[in-house]
């Protein structure tokens, strides 16, 4: 770098000295001044490059420092991990016996999470009572003896099983002298010591779980009794019925139970306490009294436990303890338990009220067959991961069959849209009736989060079919928009969202048709367009809103992180990636219908960056997407890219789809004509090309012959030609008029060369064209253009015209000229009529040379165009007029933005800077 700058300094110094010397000799040299300016520019560029190199060097030094810091951090982390590994290896492991039963930690955590709302913390302790007098102690002792084994929760009220003389275990320490009050440990508070001492005096041992006798009176045994009696526990409506069945079985088996297995409890012979009347079970909030015994069947117990673990609220049981059983609400001393509404705080009372409300909805659900059938069918489809079946259930297009009519009538009767809480009630029903939306685990044991968005979507669907009014298309659109957004939210679930993808696509198709239909009736949506104005002053049309709603589902499919990084598994798109092009095509359909092509670019860019290759998708999706991509490139004047997309779409489209093939072929012919390729007779003879020859052939003939007059008649902006409106309807009129005229100019130059061109007088002279002759040809066509078509057809050319042409006035009319609106009507201002002159011919020739359609140069001195390389090319025509298609093809690439052809890479590129050197070294 130093040598480069030194050279530049020497150059500018030499140029400056030369200029100064020329000025000193009174003979200033303009070339020296130009050399000085060039040297100064070169030095400025060198200094800029030096600054850039120095910045890079500084950046490299900072990166080196960062690498060193990260390396030190990595070494420290590795050392910490090594120490941790050593400590883990030194930690003694627990050895389990052969008859132990392993419990997955995920199941244990899930169970603990589910019961956490129905129990108290394990650190709960009864408050220490105040000091009493001797008389009060005698009275309270009787009560304590009766209630010593019952305390609120978490095993603190476990019945005592220790007999007299058995050692009591307090905090893991065995006491071999039960009759002596030992001094409590120092870490035990006086209140705790008094509480433990009280238990020891009564001869009870403490453990943090219920014993076997407590379990025998638990809830799961009650379920087992009902099952043995052939009754469904869900149909038992009252506590008394469940308790009576259990007592009856106890009486039957009492003679069969050995004496040593009978519970030695002073409460065993007493009747079960009944709840007070004000807390008795009601129709809307029924408590199921269930219990279990240690000798009940393991399969039934395990099934019941798993049912309660999956959804404890479904049984509406207040859980007190965990050990092979769940206990229903109980009452102590005739008072409500801590889980009754009377004993709850304000927050707990609100939570209890919500649970009872859910219970009422559950009862209504169980009594309505049509809602239960719907929920069962949906739950079956979700459990089977059958998206097609789910789509067939959640239909939105009428007519609805008898089953759906019954569901609609039931929804209108039970959950009217006028009710404020109807949607919340529907969601409550769905949460209970569709358990697949709850938290769960996948096949590998990983937790699956709750699918609350699916519950909202299902409730929204029920509200939609209940309230939809097809006669009001605007209201239908708004309800569909809300339902589509809820479906998009359900699609975002990382694990189960794939199930709802077919439904989302089906709704998107219906939603797009409604949006396009409304766009064709602007009188219905004028108020929506007027009020929706963006910050830059642009109004967002209704189809644009619809496309933005659907784009959310498209982005969800595109950014699915649960799929394979490449997006392809076994040759097919993985998971939600399968819906990328379906949703993209629906969005593009809406945007093309409303002519909002600017919004399409974002979709194409997203697909280019994140989509799997297009070739892995079905032919229908490929053809549709490439058609829209080709039309987008056509509108952006990227005709070569448009031709590539449309040609591939036409080749992949099956022959039996004539309508689709014809639509693609129309734009394909236009894209090829804009690049100098004209359709052959074989193309026109195909079934899908019927009627296209009459429209495209006149343009092709005008371009081939260089007939500027006929070409401008066809592409006149007043659309007076018979085929102009057809070209305008397909959005290709202005492209054909503006870009194909260049090829007409080239043909005019070629025809003039054939008629008047010089091949070169010597071997070293080049073939030339007189630009004045080209000017005459242009003016000839322009004069004929001022005639009527009939007069122009009667004109046989100079020397062969009829005598009447001498008397005709071909002066351009005033209507053919242009007047600025500000000067219109001003006296002395004549309309401007565009006439081709020599300077314009030079400009046209220079433009053709720059685009590569003419090969040569312009001689301003002789006013001629000279063709170069005629001898090497084998002739002046080949050298001077290269093939237009080959010129365009050579300067374009086969890669089309938006057309993903290659697979996604699994990682980025790594740049190693270890051997980098400072700039300038």
LOKETI-575893 format. One line per 10 residues: their letters; for each residue x, y, z of C-alpha. Coordinates in steps of 0.5 Angstrom, whole numbers. Layout:
a) X Y Z; ...
This chain:
xxxxxxxxxx) 0 0 0; 6 5 2; 9 4 -5; 2 5 -9; 1 11 -5; 8 14 -7; 7 12 -14; 1 16 -14; 4 22 -10; 10 22 -15
xxxxxxxxxx) 5 22 -21; 1 28 -18; 8 32 -17; 10 30 -24; 3 33 -27; 4 39 -23; 11 41 -25; 9 40 -32; 3 44 -32; 7 50 -28
xxxxxxxxxx) 12 49 -33; 7 50 -39; 4 56 -36; 11 59 -34; 13 58 -42; 6 62 -44; 4 56 -47; -1 53 -42; -2 45 -44; -10 43 -43
xxxxxxxxxx) -7 36 -43; -3 37 -37; -9 40 -33; -13 34 -35; -7 29 -32; -7 33 -26; -14 32 -25; -13 25 -26; -7 24 -22; -11 28 -16
xxxxxxxxxx) -17 23 -17; -13 17 -17; -9 20 -10; -16 21 -7; -18 14 -9; -12 11 -6; -13 15 1; -20 12 1; -17 5 0; -12 7 6
xxxxxxxxxx) -17 9 10; -21 3 9; -15 -2 10; -14 2 17; -21 1 19; -20 -7 17; -14 -7 21; -17 -4 27; -23 -9 26; -18 -15 26
xxxxxxxxxx) -14 -13 32; -21 -12 36; -23 -19 33; -17 -22 36; -18 -19 43; -25 -22 43; -22 -29 40; -17 -29 46; -23 -27 51; -27 -32 49
xxxxxxxxxx) -22 -37 49; -20 -36 56; -28 -36 58; -28 -43 54; -22 -45 58; -25 -43 64; -32 -46 62; -28 -53 60; -25 -53 67; -31 -52 71
xxxxxxxxxx) -35 -57 67; -29 -62 69; -29 -60 76; -37 -62 76; -36 -68 72; -31 -70 78; -36 -69 83; -41 -72 80; -37 -78 79; -35 -78 86
xxxxxxxxxx) -43 -77 88; -45 -84 91; -51 -87 87; -57 -90 90; -58 -97 89; -65 -100 88; -68 -106 89; -70 -111 84; -78 -110 86; -78 -103 86
xxxxxxxxxx) -82 -100 81; -79 -94 77; -83 -88 76; -81 -83 70; -79 -76 73; -83 -73 67; -89 -76 70; -88 -75 77; -87 -67 75; -93 -67 71
xxxxxxxxxx) -97 -70 77; -94 -65 82; -96 -60 77; -103 -62 77; -105 -63 84; -101 -57 86; -108 -53 86; -111 -57 90; -107 -58 96; -103 -54 101
xxxxxxxxxx) -95 -53 102; -92 -59 105; -89 -54 110; -96 -53 113; -96 -54 121; -102 -53 125; -101 -47 130; -99 -48 137; -106 -47 141; -106 -42 147
xxxxxxxxxx) -104 -44 154; -111 -47 157; -113 -48 165; -113 -55 168; -120 -56 167; -120 -54 159; -114 -58 158; -118 -64 161; -124 -62 156; -119 -61 150
xxxxxxxxxx) -116 -68 151; -122 -72 150; -123 -68 143; -115 -68 142; -116 -76 143; -121 -76 137; -118 -72 132; -110 -73 133; -110 -77 127; -113 -71 123
xxxxxxxxxx) -109 -65 120; -111 -61 114; -106 -64 108; -100 -67 106; -100 -73 111; -100 -68 117; -106 -71 119; -104 -79 117; -107 -84 122; -103 -86 127
xxxxxxxxxx) -101 -94 127; -95 -94 132; -98 -98 138; -96 -97 145; -88 -98 146; -86 -97 139; -81 -92 138; -83 -86 135; -79 -83 129; -78 -75 130
xxxxxxxxxx) -74 -72 124; -71 -79 122; -69 -80 129; -71 -86 133; -73 -86 140; -72 -92 144; -76 -89 150; -83 -87 148; -85 -85 155; -79 -80 157
xxxxxxxxxx) -80 -73 154; -73 -72 150; -70 -65 150; -71 -63 142; -66 -61 138; -63 -54 138; -65 -53 131; -72 -54 133; -76 -48 135; -80 -48 141
xxxxxxxxxx) -87 -49 138; -84 -54 133; -82 -58 140; -89 -57 143; -92 -60 137; -88 -66 136; -88 -67 144; -96 -67 143; -95 -73 138; -90 -77 142
xxxxxxxxxx) -95 -77 148; -101 -79 145; -97 -85 142; -97 -83 135; -91 -83 130; -90 -78 124; -89 -79 117; -90 -75 111; -95 -79 107; -101 -83 109
xxxxxxxxxx) -101 -90 112; -104 -96 109; -110 -95 113; -111 -88 110; -110 -91 103; -116 -96 104; -121 -91 106; -118 -87 100; -122 -85 93; -119 -90 88
xxxxxxxxxx) -122 -95 92; -129 -92 91; -128 -92 84; -126 -100 84; -132 -101 88; -136 -98 83; -133 -102 77; -134 -108 81; -141 -107 81; -141 -106 74
xxxxxxxxxx) -143 -98 75; -139 -92 71; -136 -88 76; -138 -82 72; -145 -83 73; -145 -83 80; -148 -77 82; -148 -76 90; -143 -78 95; -148 -82 99
xxxxxxxxxx) -149 -87 93; -142 -88 93; -141 -89 100; -147 -94 101; -144 -98 95; -137 -98 99; -140 -100 106; -144 -105 103; -138 -108 100; -134 -108 107
xxxxxxxxxx) -140 -111 110; -139 -117 105; -132 -118 106; -132 -116 113; -132 -124 115; -126 -125 110; -121 -120 112; -117 -123 118; -117 -120 124; -110 -117 124
xxxxxxxxxx) -112 -113 118; -118 -109 121; -116 -102 122; -115 -101 129; -118 -94 129; -123 -91 134; -126 -88 128; -127 -94 124; -133 -96 127; -136 -89 127
xxxxxxxxxx) -140 -87 121; -137 -82 116; -138 -75 117; -143 -72 112; -142 -65 110; -146 -59 112; -153 -57 108; -150 -51 106; -144 -54 102; -148 -60 100
xxxxxxxxxx) -147 -63 93; -151 -59 88; -153 -61 80; -148 -56 78; -142 -58 83; -142 -65 84; -137 -68 89; -135 -75 87; -133 -79 93; -128 -84 91
xxxxxxxxxx) -123 -88 95; -118 -94 94; -115 -100 98; -108 -103 98; -111 -109 95; -115 -107 89; -113 -109 82; -106 -105 80; -109 -104 73; -115 -101 75
xxxxxxxxxx) -112 -96 80; -106 -95 75; -112 -93 70; -115 -88 75; -109 -85 77; -107 -83 70; -114 -81 68; -114 -76 74; -106 -74 73; -108 -72 66
xxxxxxxxxx) -114 -68 68; -115 -67 75; -121 -62 74; -125 -66 70; -127 -70 76; -127 -64 80; -124 -67 86; -120 -63 92; -114 -67 92; -111 -67 99
xxxxxxxxxx) -105 -73 99; -101 -77 94; -100 -84 95; -104 -89 90; -110 -85 92; -114 -78 92; -118 -76 97; -125 -72 96; -127 -66 101; -128 -68 108
xxxxxxxxxx) -131 -64 114; -127 -64 121; -131 -63 127; -137 -61 123; -134 -55 120; -132 -54 112; -125 -56 110; -120 -51 108; -122 -52 101; -129 -50 102
xxxxxxxxxx) -131 -44 100; -132 -41 107; -125 -42 109; -122 -39 102; -119 -33 101; -121 -28 96; -117 -31 91; -118 -38 93; -125 -36 93; -125 -34 86
xxxxxxxxxx) -121 -40 83; -126 -44 87; -132 -41 84; -129 -42 77; -128 -49 78; -136 -50 80; -137 -46 74; -133 -51 69; -137 -56 73; -144 -53 71
xxxxxxxxxx) -142 -53 64; -139 -60 64; -146 -62 66; -149 -58 60; -144 -62 56; -146 -69 58; -153 -67 57; -152 -65 50; -151 -71 45; -150 -66 39
xxxxxxxxxx) -144 -62 42; -141 -68 45; -141 -72 39; -138 -66 36; -132 -66 41; -131 -73 41; -130 -73 33; -125 -67 34; -121 -70 39; -121 -77 35
xxxxxxxxxx) -118 -73 29; -113 -69 34; -111 -76 37; -110 -79 31; -106 -73 28; -111 -73 22; -111 -66 19; -116 -69 13; -121 -71 18; -121 -65 22
xxxxxxxxxx) -122 -61 16; -128 -65 14; -131 -64 21; -130 -56 21; -133 -54 15; -135 -47 13; -138 -47 6; -146 -48 6; -150 -52 5; -150 -56 12
xxxxxxxxxx) -152 -63 13; -157 -65 18; -152 -66 23; -149 -59 23; -156 -56 23; -158 -60 29; -151 -57 32; -153 -50 30; -160 -50 33; -157 -53 39
xxxxxxxxxx) -152 -47 39; -157 -42 38; -161 -45 44; -156 -46 49; -151 -41 47; -154 -35 44; -150 -30 41; -153 -24 45; -150 -27 51; -144 -24 54
xxxxxxxxxx) -141 -30 56; -143 -35 51; -136 -36 48; -133 -37 54; -138 -42 56; -136 -45 49; -129 -45 51; -130 -48 57; -134 -54 54; -128 -55 49
xxxxxxxxxx) -123 -55 54; -127 -61 58; -129 -65 51; -123 -64 47; -117 -67 52; -112 -67 46; -111 -59 47; -109 -60 54; -102 -61 57; -99 -68 55
xxxxxxxxxx) -92 -71 53; -90 -73 46; -88 -80 44; -81 -79 46; -83 -76 53; -82 -69 52; -87 -64 55; -92 -61 50; -95 -55 52; -103 -54 52
xxxxxxxxxx) -106 -52 46; -111 -46 48; -111 -43 41; -114 -49 38; -120 -48 44; -121 -41 42; -121 -43 34; -126 -49 35; -130 -44 39; -130 -39 34
xxxxxxxxxx) -132 -44 29; -138 -46 33; -140 -38 33; -139 -37 26; -143 -43 24; -148 -40 29; -148 -33 27; -146 -33 19; -151 -30 15; -149 -31 7
xxxxxxxxxx) -154 -25 5; -149 -20 8; -143 -21 4; -139 -16 8; -141 -19 15; -139 -26 12; -132 -23 10; -131 -20 17; -133 -26 21; -129 -31 16
xxxxxxxxxx) -123 -26 18; -123 -27 25; -124 -34 24; -118 -35 20; -114 -31 25; -116 -36 30; -114 -41 25; -107 -38 24; -106 -38 32; -108 -45 32
xxxxxxxxxx) -103 -47 27; -97 -44 31; -97 -49 36; -90 -52 35; -92 -60 36; -99 -60 34; -100 -54 29; -99 -59 23; -106 -62 24; -110 -56 23
xxxxxxxxxx) -106 -54 17; -111 -57 12; -116 -53 15; -112 -47 15; -111 -48 7; -119 -50 6; -121 -43 10; -116 -39 6; -119 -41 -1; -126 -39 2
xxxxxxxxxx) -123 -33 5; -120 -31 -2; -126 -32 -6; -130 -27 -1; -125 -22 -1; -124 -22 -9; -131 -22 -9; -132 -16 -5; -126 -12 -8; -131 -12 -15
xxxxxxxxxx) -136 -9 -11; -133 -3 -8; -140 0 -6; -140 -5 0; -133 -3 2; -132 4 1; -133 6 8; -127 1 10; -122 4 5; -124 11 7
xxxxxxxxxx) -122 10 14; -116 5 13; -110 10 11; -103 9 13; -98 14 15; -95 15 9; -102 17 6; -104 10 2; -110 7 3; -110 -1 5
xxxxxxxxxx) -115 -4 0; -119 -10 3; -116 -15 -1; -109 -13 2; -112 -14 9; -114 -21 7; -107 -22 4; -104 -20 10; -108 -24 14; -106 -30 10
xxxxxxxxxx) -99 -28 10; -99 -30 17; -100 -37 16; -95 -37 10; -90 -34 15; -91 -40 20; -90 -45 15; -84 -42 12; -81 -41 19; -83 -48 22
xxxxxxxxxx) -77 -50 27; -79 -57 28; -78 -59 21; -72 -62 18; -66 -56 17; -67 -57 10; -74 -57 10; -74 -64 6; -75 -71 9; -75 -77 4
xxxxxxxxxx) -76 -73 -2; -82 -69 1; -83 -63 5; -83 -64 12; -88 -62 17; -91 -55 16; -86 -54 10; -91 -57 6; -96 -51 6; -91 -46 4
xxxxxxxxxx) -93 -46 -3; -100 -47 -2; -101 -41 2; -96 -37 -2; -101 -38 -8; -107 -36 -5; -104 -30 -2; -101 -28 -10; -108 -30 -13; -111 -24 -8
xxxxxxxxxx) -106 -19 -10; -106 -20 -17; -113 -20 -17; -113 -13 -14; -107 -11 -18; -102 -10 -12; -96 -13 -14; -91 -9 -10; -94 -13 -4; -92 -20 -8
xxxxxxxxxx) -84 -18 -7; -84 -20 0; -87 -27 -1; -82 -28 -7; -76 -26 -2; -78 -30 4; -79 -36 -1; -72 -35 -4; -69 -34 3; -72 -40 7
xxxxxxxxxx) -76 -44 3; -74 -52 1; -73 -53 -7; -79 -52 -11; -78 -58 -15; -80 -62 -9; -87 -60 -9; -93 -62 -13; -94 -60 -20; -100 -56 -19
xxxxxxxxxx) -97 -52 -13; -90 -51 -18; -95 -49 -24; -99 -44 -20; -93 -41 -17; -89 -40 -23; -94 -37 -27; -95 -32 -21; -87 -31 -21; -87 -30 -28
xxxxxxxxxx) -93 -25 -29; -89 -21 -23; -82 -21 -27; -86 -19 -33; -89 -13 -30; -82 -11 -27; -80 -12 -35; -75 -17 -33; -77 -21 -39; -72 -26 -39
xxxxxxxxxx) -74 -29 -32; -81 -28 -34; -80 -33 -40; -76 -38 -36; -82 -38 -30; -87 -39 -35; -84 -44 -40; -83 -48 -34; -90 -47 -32; -92 -49 -39
xxxxxxxxxx) -88 -55 -39; -91 -58 -32; -98 -56 -33; -102 -63 -36; -105 -62 -43; -112 -64 -40; -112 -57 -37; -113 -53 -43; -115 -47 -39; -109 -46 -35
xxxxxxxxxx) -104 -48 -41; -108 -42 -45; -107 -37 -40; -100 -39 -39; -98 -39 -46; -101 -32 -47; -96 -29 -43; -91 -34 -45; -91 -32 -52; -91 -24 -50
xxxxxxxxxx) -85 -25 -46; -82 -29 -52; -84 -23 -57; -81 -18 -52; -74 -22 -53; -74 -22 -61; -77 -30 -61; -84 -31 -65; -88 -37 -64; -88 -42 -70
xxxxxxxxxx) -94 -45 -73; -93 -51 -69; -95 -47 -63; -101 -44 -66; -104 -50 -68; -104 -53 -61; -111 -53 -58; -110 -48 -52; -107 -43 -57; -114 -42 -61
xxxxxxxxxx) -115 -35 -63; -108 -33 -61; -105 -33 -68; -110 -27 -70; -107 -23 -64; -100 -24 -64; -98 -25 -72; -100 -18 -74; -95 -15 -69; -89 -21 -71
xxxxxxxxxx) -90 -19 -78; -89 -11 -77; -83 -13 -73; -80 -17 -78; -81 -13 -84; -80 -6 -80; -87 -4 -81; -87 2 -77; -93 5 -79; -97 -2 -78
xxxxxxxxxx) -94 -3 -71; -96 4 -69; -103 3 -71; -103 -3 -67; -100 0 -61; -104 7 -61; -105 9 -54; -113 11 -56; -114 3 -56; -117 4 -63
xxxxxxxxxx) -114 -2 -66; -119 -8 -65; -114 -13 -61; -111 -7 -57; -117 -8 -51; -115 -15 -51; -108 -14 -50; -110 -9 -45; -114 -14 -41; -108 -18 -40
xxxxxxxxxx) -104 -13 -38; -99 -13 -43; -101 -7 -48; -95 -2 -46; -90 -7 -45; -91 -9 -52; -92 -2 -55; -85 1 -51; -80 -5 -52; -82 -8 -58
xxxxxxxxxx) -82 -2 -62; -74 -2 -61; -74 -9 -65; -78 -5 -71; -72 0 -71; -67 -5 -72; -71 -8 -77; -72 -1 -81; -64 0 -80; -63 -7 -83
xxxxxxxxxx) -68 -6 -89; -65 1 -91; -58 -3 -91; -60 -8 -96; -63 -3 -100; -58 3 -100; -52 0 -96; -45 0 -98; -41 -6 -97; -34 -2 -97
xxxxxxxxxx) -30 0 -103; -23 -4 -100; -22 -10 -96; -20 -5 -90; -26 -1 -91; -33 -3 -87; -40 -3 -89; -44 3 -88; -51 5 -87; -53 13 -89
xxxxxxxxxx) -57 15 -83; -60 20 -88; -63 15 -91; -66 12 -85; -69 18 -83; -72 18 -90; -75 11 -88; -78 14 -81; -81 20 -84; -84 16 -90
xxxxxxxxxx) -88 11 -84; -90 17 -80; -93 21 -86; -97 14 -88; -99 14 -81; -102 21 -81; -107 18 -87; -113 14 -86; -112 6 -86; -115 6 -93
xxxxxxxxxx) -111 12 -96; -105 9 -93; -107 2 -97; -108 6 -103; -101 9 -103; -97 5 -108; -90 9 -106; -86 15 -109; -87 15 -117; -93 10 -116
xxxxxxxxxx) -98 14 -113; -105 16 -116; -106 24 -118; -111 25 -112; -105 25 -107; -102 31 -110; -108 35 -108; -109 32 -101; -106 35 -95; -102 31 -90
xxxxxxxxxx) -101 36 -85; -102 33 -78; -108 36 -75; -108 40 -68; -111 34 -65; -104 30 -66; -100 35 -63; -99 36 -55; -101 43 -52; -99 44 -44
xxxxxxxxxx) -105 44 -40; -103 51 -37; -102 54 -44; -108 51 -47; -112 57 -51; -107 62 -51; -106 65 -57; -100 64 -61; -99 57 -58; -99 52 -63
xxxxxxxxxx) -99 44 -62; -93 41 -61; -92 35 -67; -87 30 -66; -83 29 -72; -77 25 -73; -70 29 -75; -63 27 -76; -61 28 -68; -66 23 -66
xxxxxxxxxx) -64 18 -71; -57 18 -68; -60 17 -61; -64 11 -64; -58 8 -67; -53 10 -61; -59 6 -57; -59 0 -61; -51 0 -61; -51 0 -53
xxxxxxxxxx) -56 -5 -52; -52 -10 -57; -57 -10 -63; -53 -7 -67; -45 -8 -68; -41 -2 -70; -40 5 -69; -43 12 -72; -39 17 -76; -41 24 -74
xxxxxxxxxx) -37 27 -80; -40 22 -86; -46 21 -82; -46 14 -83; -46 8 -79; -41 3 -80; -41 -4 -79; -35 -8 -75; -32 -15 -76; -36 -16 -82
xxxxxxxxxx) -30 -21 -85; -29 -25 -79; -37 -26 -78; -38 -28 -85; -42 -22 -88; -44 -15 -86; -51 -18 -84; -49 -23 -79; -44 -18 -76; -48 -12 -76
xxxxxxxxxx) -55 -15 -74; -54 -20 -69; -59 -25 -66; -63 -21 -61; -65 -27 -57; -58 -29 -57; -56 -22 -54; -61 -22 -49; -59 -29 -47; -52 -28 -46
xxxxxxxxxx) -53 -22 -41; -58 -26 -37; -57 -31 -32; -61 -37 -31; -62 -36 -23; -69 -32 -22; -70 -29 -16; -76 -32 -12; -75 -39 -15; -71 -43 -10
xxxxxxxxxx) -67 -49 -14; -62 -51 -9; -63 -54 -2; -62 -50 4; -55 -50 7; -55 -53 14; -50 -48 17; -46 -41 15; -39 -40 12; -33 -40 17
xxxxxxxxxx) -28 -34 16; -21 -36 20; -17 -29 21; -11 -33 25; -7 -32 19; -9 -25 17; -4 -19 17; -5 -12 18; -7 -8 12; -1 -5 8
x) 4 -10 11
